[in-house]
Amino acid sequence: MKAVKYFKKYLFISLLSPLFKFLEVVFELLVPLVIADIVDIGICNNDILFIEKKGLLLLIFALLGFCCTTIAQYFASKVAVDYCNDLRIALFKNIQSLSMADYQRLSPSSLIVRLTNDINQIQNGLNLALRLLLRSPIIVFGAFFMAARISFKLSLTFLLTIIILLVIVFTIMLISIPLFTKVQNKQDDLAKTSKETIVGIRAISGFNKQDDQLQSFAQKNDDLYNTQLKSTRITILLNPITYLLINMAIVLVLFQSGIEVNIGNLTSGQTLALYNYMSQILVELIKLANLIIQINKAIACLKRVDSVLEIPAKQCGTSPIGQLNDDEIIKFDNVCFHFPDSNKDSISNISFSIKKGTITGIIGATGSGKSTIINLLNKFYSPTNGTILINNINIKDIDDIQLNQQIALVPQKSILLSGTIRSNLKFANENATEEKMMEVLHQSQCDFIKSTNDLDKEVSQFGNNFSGGQKQRLSIARALIKDSSILILDDSTSALDYATEKKIRETLLALKPEKTIIIISQRISSISFADNILLIDNGHLIGNSNHHNLLASCSLYQEIYNSQNKKENHYE
């Protein structure tokens, strides 16, 4: 398990907690013997001085035990917190290195549950294990051996009780581990439904589907409840069974010891010591039973976290991309791609090239494969067939960091991070000055930013305190401020009016000599000024030329143009 390797550096310090717990157990096991001496010697002989000495010894044992358990608690908590902190960071880092296919397969809600709830369960389980996992067995078997020193005959009752209880505990443990895994999976489903409902609350309200979502949530909640109830019904058997067997064993020990006292083989103090040892076994087995439940939960969560850590990171190249000096800086050569859960190609045998310092438009119907081309160009996915070259280097071999530095992407769905406008712009270029920020905000037509004071305007989660058009313009500004050679706009002006879009087109034309620009759009008016236009239909490249040539020779392009020309009142 990869999760275990992060524990190696805490191995030594983790041994300190059980060590001090062991010392605490030693003091605790000596207490019944001291009490037996007080009864058999001090009380029987009315020796007050002896009783005081033994009482002082009990006080010393209590103080030493308190010190040992405090130190053990400290080291157990430190190891659990530090280890889970490292594990959480490692998991978060691994999530960011996952391929898009793995990310979509696991789902964001499940990953969030693993980062939060699962690791918290691991932390609690590890903390308890370091404190009690060694303590409870030592007291149980230590009490048995101490009882054997007093009476070997009566210790057999202890041994039989311990064996029966251990069989019951481990049987229930083996049954409950798979159930706890199911509980965590049900929590994933509930978290997914909750996230979808909260994120899509406006759409749900707009279609009056609150009752349907409530029904879906209630169903997932009931599934979680029933699974938890099933697992709990099994684990709650531990305490009553433990109490029943131990109390029966105590009755049997008292009965047997009474006989032994009558015939002179045992003293009253020894009988009291045997009772105390059996009581210690009772308490520790109850603790062990609850500990087993918590450890089972932690193991189930650890397996879920480890299943993500075991996923290999997406393949990263090592070749430097260098300066984009080639005439054809981007080239697709018979590229095909299909998603892992589909046998049908999203794009098939796509071949084209893009020259440096040009503007390329990509147009096509919804689902035709436009965004797939951009995802492949950003290495979010790898082509199933064919080759993608950037600067005459296979994209698979290019260092991911250098590739990302060369590309500025405005995604189809505008996403702003919580913080301020300034922090969102610095996200793309941490060295950007206020003057540069205001410049790109002006270029992207962010007219709602009047002065540098507005740079510190709050941005809520996902930028929900801005309109769709404002988020798109801020996303464009964030891409413009990045020092990149390639600028990609994936349908990123769909929420803008024509006048604003026209001004942004003028900005893009001004950037043309220094940047290679790719624009995806469903509106011909958004790409008609491009040097070259790629027409995609059902994953195939239908046309590859400029606006006037396609309008003269491509029937599908003519059809799109005519339909939009009527809607747009002959606007170009």
Phi, psi and omega in degrees: 000130180293330182296333183290328185297333179285350179270345188301320183288347178258008186298314182294309183294333179290338179284340181292323180296309176298328180297312180289330173295323178297317178297321177298319180297319179302313179297323182291325181286338180281340184300311180301326179293320178294319178297321178299318178295320179300317181289310187285328185252304186294309184286316181298324181263002181055041183264094184295320181297320178296318180296320180295318180297314180292326176295320176296323178296320177296322178295319178296316177301319181295317180293316178296320178296321178297315179298316181296316182290327177295315179296318179298318179299319181298310183292323178296315180294318181298313180297315182297315182292314182294317180296315181290331174296314177296319181294320180294318179295317180296320179294316179297319179296319181291324178299320181289341180264000181291151172288161180299327180296315179293320181298316180289327180293320182281329181077139181301319183297320178295321179294323178295318178298319180292324179290331186252282187298314184297315181290329174296320177296320177298317181298313180296317181296318180293319178302311180293322181297316180294329182275322192243339187297327177269325183298311185298310178298323180295317179294319181298307182283329175296318178297324177296314181292324177294322177294324179295327177294327180279311181206110180296324182298314181287335180294340177295327176296320176300313184297315180298318179298316182296316181298313181298316182293322179295321177298316180296315183299312184286332175295313179295324179298313182296327179285324189278335183302310178298328180292322178293327175296318178297322179300315180296321178295322177294326176295324175301313181298318180293319179295322179297313179297319180297316181296315180299320181293316183289316181293322184260028186299325182291319178294320180296316179293322182296328179258009179054046181253024180300319182293322179295317179293323177297320179295318178296316179297316181298323179294314179295321179295320178294321177299316178296317180299313182294321178293317177296320180297319180296315180293323181291323180301327179282314185288331181289349176292338185299310185297309180297321179295318179297312179301316183298310183293317181294317180295323175296320179294323179296316178300317180295319179296317179296321179295313181293319181292329176299318177297317182294325178294319182296326182266000174089009179276341180227155174257169178296321179295321178293323176297317178297321179296317178298319178297317179297319179295320178293324177295320177298319178298318178302308183299315184289326178290327174294316176299317182296321179298313178293325178295319179300320178299312181293321179294322177300317178297317181296320180295316178300317179291322180297321178295322179292319177294317182294329179297331176280319180296332182283342180291124180293145177294155179300148183295127180246136177281171181235351184285134175290141182277333179069187177285140182279087185256340182295151179296311176262093185278340178232131180216126173257127182237100179051049184277131174234152177203138169223148181290154184303327182267015181224145177263352182264134179293135173283322172226146184228126173049049178277125177225126175194168176223152180235128181273154180295139176074022179243166175248125180244130176256145176235125182226154179168169181292164177301131180081011182281343179115012182298307182292333178299320178300317180292321178297322177291322181293330178270002181064025172292327174229163176249140180296143177283333175212158178088181186226139173245125181245136171234124184057034179067024177238135178300129185299334178296332184268351185280138176300127186299320182295316180293324178296316180296329178291333182274344186242130172247121186246131168256103187291163181300319177259114182292125181235118173252146180266147180298142184148236177227171175298321179299313182294328178291323177287321178290342175300327179270331181208097186292344180264007183294137177272167178297323179297318179293322179298313181295327179295311182289328176295323176292319180296325181269011174063036175277071185288351178277355173259105188271325184211177180296337178296329181287348178296336180265015176294137185293140172244117180283178181303129182064009180069032185289351176270011175239154176286170180300317179294321178295319178296320179296318181292322177294324177294321177295318179298320179297323179287323181293328184282346179284136181278082184231159180268336183240129178242125181241127177243108183265092180049045190264012175236018185294335182265007184261150174286166186295324181294315179294319180298323180296320179294323178292324176298321178297323177297317181295321178296325178290331180277351188308316182296326186262345181230146170265123191244134175239127182238124173259132180202158173259358180252126179298326181298337181279343184231002185297336181276357185292153177293327182213144181233131175258123178258116183251135178219118180051042176081005180245147177276110184268321182220148181211087181194190178273177186300313185293320179293318179294322180294332181272334190237343187251116183294322180294320178294321177298319180297315179297316182298314182296319181293320181282330182295325178291316182293325187267008177062041179062030179276135174230000000 
